Amino acid sequence: MQLVGNETFDPGDSPGTYYWPGAETFSTGEAIFEVPFSVAGDDWQAWLSTLTQWIDDYIANGSMSSVLRSRQGVGLGFVDGDMYVRWRRD
């Protein structure tokens, strides 16, 4: 898993579903930790579903979730794939 910060957060034509990240302003580089398929699921769809739930739970209840909610938005996706909005400031 890699964490990336972007200068802009454009939810695009489908707010709440897809977004396009702006230029990177921060990156952890390659994987800072791994989530094994044995934990998250056997294929990418299961992995995405599991990680989506984890992120949603953290945004709602995490001890440092206020840091995430102080930004324009929080998204999730695969490199060169669709990005999904998990939280956005109204």
C-alpha positions as CSV (number, residue, x, y, z in Angstrom):
1,M,0.0,0.0,0.0
2,Q,1.2,3.5,-0.9
3,L,0.0,6.8,0.5
4,V,-0.1,9.8,-1.8
5,G,-1.0,13.5,-1.3
6,N,-2.2,15.6,-4.2
7,E,-2.5,19.4,-4.6
8,T,-6.1,19.1,-5.9
9,F,-9.0,16.8,-5.5
10,D,-11.5,16.9,-8.4
11,P,-14.5,14.7,-7.9
12,G,-15.3,14.9,-11.6
13,D,-18.7,14.2,-13.1
14,S,-19.7,11.6,-10.5
15,P,-19.2,13.1,-7.0
16,G,-19.0,10.3,-4.5
17,T,-17.8,7.7,-7.0
18,Y,-14.8,8.6,-9.1
19,Y,-12.3,11.3,-8.9
20,W,-9.1,12.4,-10.6
21,P,-6.1,13.2,-8.3
22,G,-4.1,16.3,-9.1
23,A,-0.3,16.5,-9.1
24,E,1.4,14.6,-6.3
25,T,2.8,16.8,-3.4
26,F,3.7,13.8,-1.2
27,S,4.3,10.1,-1.7
28,T,5.6,7.3,0.5
29,G,7.1,5.8,-2.6
30,E,6.5,2.2,-3.1
31,A,4.6,0.0,-0.6
32,I,5.0,1.2,3.0
33,F,3.2,-2.0,4.1
34,E,1.5,-4.9,2.5
35,V,-2.0,-6.2,2.9
36,P,-1.9,-9.9,2.0
37,F,-4.6,-11.4,-0.2
38,S,-5.1,-14.0,2.6
39,V,-6.4,-11.1,4.7
40,A,-8.1,-8.8,2.2
41,G,-9.4,-11.3,-0.4
42,D,-8.4,-13.6,-3.2
43,D,-8.7,-11.2,-6.1
44,W,-8.5,-7.4,-6.7
45,Q,-12.3,-6.9,-6.3
46,A,-12.3,-8.5,-2.9
47,W,-9.1,-6.6,-1.9
48,L,-10.7,-3.3,-3.0
49,S,-13.9,-4.0,-1.1
50,T,-12.0,-4.9,2.1
51,L,-9.7,-1.9,1.9
52,T,-12.7,0.4,1.2
53,Q,-14.4,-0.9,4.4
54,W,-11.2,-0.4,6.4
55,I,-10.8,3.2,5.2
56,D,-14.5,4.0,5.7
57,D,-14.3,2.7,9.3
58,Y,-11.1,4.6,10.0
59,I,-12.6,7.9,8.6
60,A,-15.6,7.4,10.9
61,N,-13.8,6.1,14.0
62,G,-10.0,6.3,13.7
63,S,-8.0,8.1,16.4
64,M,-6.4,10.4,13.8
65,S,-9.3,10.6,11.4
66,S,-9.6,14.3,11.9
67,V,-6.3,14.7,9.9
68,L,-7.9,13.0,6.9
69,R,-11.1,15.0,7.3
70,S,-9.2,18.3,7.4
71,R,-8.3,17.8,3.7
72,Q,-10.4,18.2,0.6
73,G,-11.1,14.5,0.3
74,V,-10.0,11.0,0.8
75,G,-9.9,8.5,-2.1
76,L,-8.8,5.0,-2.8
77,G,-7.8,3.2,-6.0
78,F,-5.1,1.3,-7.9
79,V,-2.3,2.9,-9.8
80,D,-3.5,3.6,-13.3
81,G,-7.0,2.5,-12.3
82,D,-10.2,4.1,-11.2
83,M,-10.2,6.2,-8.0
84,Y,-13.1,6.1,-5.6
85,V,-14.1,9.0,-3.3
86,R,-14.4,7.7,0.3
87,W,-14.9,11.1,2.0
88,R,-15.0,14.7,0.7
89,R,-15.5,18.0,2.4
90,D,-18.7,19.7,1.3
